[in-house]
Amino acid sequence: LVGPAASKAEIEDFRARLLARPQAYIAQPTLCLSTCPTFVENGIAPRHIDLRPFVLSGREVRLVPGGLTRVALREGSLVVNSSQGGGTKDTWIVEDLKNAE
């Protein structure tokens, strides 16, 4: 349930399910996600995305090129996780070799 986008009826229905099985749910704040052109059934359309960078932690912490871009596949949806109908996109990091250290 995305609370800010839900109707009063959806919230009431979800409240009943939550009260019956609270251990089955988690909550998180609604984030303002960017959009990205995405290939969909009818061509290219904007879809909300969430970029998760990869960080290696050891003797030093290093951000590596690339990451996981999760995408909401339904128009207007903020749900990007694959277990709830989201998908993934290739993530490309392009480096300007003239300015590389």
Residue pairs with C-beta under 8 A, 6 or more apart in sequence:
1 10
1 11
1 14
2 30
2 78
2 79
3 11
3 30
4 30
5 78
6 14
18 25
30 78
31 50
31 78
33 48
33 49
33 50
33 72
33 78
33 80
34 48
34 49
35 46
35 47
35 48
35 49
36 46
36 47
36 49
36 69
36 71
36 89
37 44
37 45
37 46
38 44
38 45
38 46
38 47
38 49
38 71
38 73
38 89
40 47
40 73
40 75
45 75
47 71
47 72
47 73
47 75
47 77
48 71
48 72
48 77
48 78
48 80
49 69
49 70
49 71
49 72
49 80
49 89
50 69
50 70
50 71
50 80
51 67
51 68
51 69
51 70
51 91
52 67
52 68
52 69
52 70
53 63
53 64
53 66
53 67
54 63
54 64
54 66
54 67
54 68
55 61
55 62
55 63
55 64
56 62
56 64
65 93
65 95
66 91
66 92
66 93
67 91
68 88
68 91
69 88
69 89
69 90
69 91
70 80
70 81
70 82
70 86
70 87
70 88
70 89
71 80
71 86
71 87
71 88
71 89
72 78
72 79
72 80
72 86
73 85
73 86
73 87
74 85
77 85
77 86
79 85
79 86
80 86
82 88
